[in-house]
Amino acid sequence: MLTAAVTLDPAFRIAPVNRRTFGSFVEHLGRAVYTGIYEPDHPSADKDGFRTDVLDLTREMGVTMVRYPGGNFVSGYRWEDGVGPCENRPVRRDLAWHSTETNEVGLDEFMRWARKAEVEPMMAVNLGTRGVAEALDVLEYANHPGGTRLSDMRAANGSVEPHDIKLWCLGNEMDGPWQLGHMSAREYGRLAVQTARAMRMTEPGLELVACGSSGSQMPTFGEWEATVLEEAYDEVDFISLHAYYEEYDGDLRSFLASAVDMDHFIDSVVATADYVRAKRGATKRIMLSFDEWNVWYLSRFQAAGPPTDWPVAPRLLEDHYHLADAVVVGNMLISLLRHSDRVTAACQAQLVNVIAPIMAEPGGPAWRQTTFHPFAETARTAKGEVLRVEAQSPTYETGRHGEVPVVDAVATYDAPAGQAAVFVVNRSTEETVQFDVDTRALGAQRVTACRTLSDPDPYVRNTAAEPDRVAPRSRDDAELADGRLRLSLPPVSWTVIELATT
Ligand code: AHR
């Protein structure tokens, strides 16, 4: 059996747990909106047409923030198509996903849903096929109290109170050649500055996110961030990061270490942002918005290609996740928490049906994919301050990420509540790990809960017929004696240990 050890010490504080770490994403893509959050004919639909089974699972998952309306979709979107009486809304082609958009759901409906789901909205403006004027228009419609054409239109449409949306993305993935309106970093940086300045002239308190790279594999990665921030440093609060991982060619060992790449990605964007800061002699620090992250079997989507017949709400990007995917998702949350000093917003992409932890059958049940569980558990348990833990761990060799630790962990500590939690993964495909936690500096008194997500088959999935096949299992074999905690971590597993310190 392998062994690994960590030490918990309140002095190893990184930053407070940021509630915006537990964001998600609803794009007009596939069945995320239609037959996802919204299905007026569904037996569970409320008076506004929202599926209450999906709303219940969204709240259960602990989602705190939702990005909307895209994604690639936003770069061709006219927000005004989605407001006003439904019968007057145009049906249009969505070029990003080769689908037909009915516009039954738009800004006001999304905000109604967000209030019911108890999530903060993160809104994206279209800087692909539109610009400053339209960004100002949607901001006026959404946030101005009243007495102007667009704010009065909102009130007439039934949303009398302003939506008060604070967090805005300035476009989406503008570095990607697939993006409508794709442009160079210099061009985008200048457009982002103009848009940000104009938006802040109306509301100085907005929080603005500039597009970073669509992934660390992009040819312009690094240079893109440096150029965009050279232009927009003073005007924006965040630079975005997007990353998706999948298992290639049956290489499970590399796939399980995907969070190692996420760590490097975050560290290099921090380094670039701080380099620009130093060059400018700025005092402000740019924060990171990891506003798209997940496991996504993108190569399968690319092989199938987009639809050719402009369907309405097609089954697109409906990945069915297995246990190993969930362990990778749990590990990515460990990575995000570890970077809580700089990653102060994050969105798992996406929420329902589209590469999602929640699946919802049209007219049928909504259920939890394997990836639902580490998100829900982490969102519920991570409280107080994030503590750095350096795992003393054996390593293994991977084809994609070199030599990586078998065990990865992070901890949180809520001193006033007398509670701490350790989140840990065992990435080994074969070996159980004996895990030792030195809790003496923390003064842990007892283990209050311990749950593990594991299975002898790393490829086991939940389905609509068997929705709880994979779920965290409560354990009572974690032993705490003389401040030292011991438990075993099965291969390909994610575990949370909750401790009482008073
Ligand atoms: O989340 C799916 C897509 O991935 C988004 O629309 C886009 O921003 C990214 O490439």
Residues whose N, C-alpha, C, O or C-beta is under 5 A from the ligand:
A	BS01	AHR	G71 N72 F73 E173 A349
